[in-house]
Amino acid sequence: MARLLLILALVAVVFWVYTAVDCALQPSTRHRGVSKGAWIVIVILLPVVGGILWLLVGRGRRSAPVVRRAPDDDPQFLRTIGSISDQDERIRRLEEELAQLDAEGDDAEPGPPAPHRPGDDDDTRAS
């Protein structure tokens, strides 16, 4: 019987400490009923009953989870579409400019042929 009382006392102390720390660490916006300081006093002065009251009444629920949306419903994604099309337009213009530069390079008159050096041919390999 003494062991059972000792175990119950240990469980009550652990529960009391947990609820006191939980109450103290929660932001003030998540305390319902009375102020944060009042809840801490209730939990400390009424160890088991105060902890039960804290968990059932005083502890506010977490905010609603973030709802995932399809990309076409997400305003942030829709704002980036314009910048993506601007980037595509810029890339298209740069490619056109490169094509014009390549065409100008092809139109230039060819200079004298480069002198032939021995060993440049792939067909002449040493065995």
N, C-alpha and C positions, 0 to 999 in steps of 0.2 A: 504494500500500500504506500509506503514511503517513497518507493521508486516512482510510482505513478504520479504522486504529488510533485516530486522533483522534476519529472519530465514535463508535467503540465505547467509548472512554474517557469521552466526554461522556455517552453513554447510561448507563454504569455509575455515574458520579457522580450523575446525576439520579435513577437508581433508588435509590442509596444514601441520598441526602438524603430522597427520598420515604418510604422505609421507616423511616428514623430518625424523621422527623416523625410519621408515622402511628403508630409504636409509642409515641412519647412522648405523643401526644394521646389515645390510646385510654384509656378508663377501666380501672382495675385489674381490674374484674370481667370484662373481655373478653380478658384475657391467659391463655393456657393453658400448661400445663407448668411454667414457672418464674415468678418474680415479675416485675413490670413493670421494675424496675431491672436485673435480670439480662438481660431481653430487650433493653433499650436498650444494655447493654454488648456483647451478642452482635452486634447489628446494627451498632454503631459499629466494633468491633474486626475483624469479618469482613465487610467491605463488601458484596460481592455474595452470598456464601454465607449470611451472617447475614440479609440481606434476603429471600432465597428461603426460608430456614427460618422467618422471621417470617410470611411470607405463607402458607406451607403448614401450619405446625404451631402457631405461637404466637397467631395472630390468631383470636379466638373469633368465632363467628357472631353475627349480630344476633338480637335476640329475635324470637320468632314474630310475624308480622303480626297486627293486630287482626282478629278474625273478626266480621263483621257478622251481627247476629241480626235475626230478625223482631221487630216491636214487642211481640208477645205473649210473647216469650221474654226480653225485656230487663227485668231487675228495676228498673232506674231508671225506665223508662217506666211500668211497672206501679204504681210508687209515686206517680206523678203523676196517675194516673187518679182516685184518691180526691179529690185537691185540685180536679181539673177538675169532678167531679160536685158538690163543695161549692160551687164558684163558680157552677155552673148553678143550684143550689138557691137561692143568694143572689140571683141575677139574677131568678129566678122570683118570689121574695118581694117584691123591690123593684118589679117590674112590677105585682104585685097591689096594693101600697100606692099606686102612682101611679094605678092604675085607680080605687081607692077615693077618692083625693083629687079626681080628675076628676069622679067621680060626685057627690061632695059639692059641688063647684063648680057643677055643672049643677042641683042641687036648690035652690040659693039663689034667693030671690025676685028677679026682675029689677027693676032700678031704673027710673027714668023714662027714656024714650028720649032718646038724644043729640040735641041740636038740629041741624037740617039747615043746613049751611053751603053757600053757593053755590060751585060748582066741585068739589064732592065727587062729583057724578054723572059717570059715564063717558060718558053719552049727550050731554052738552053740551060739545062740542068746538068750539073756534074754527077756522074754515076759513082 
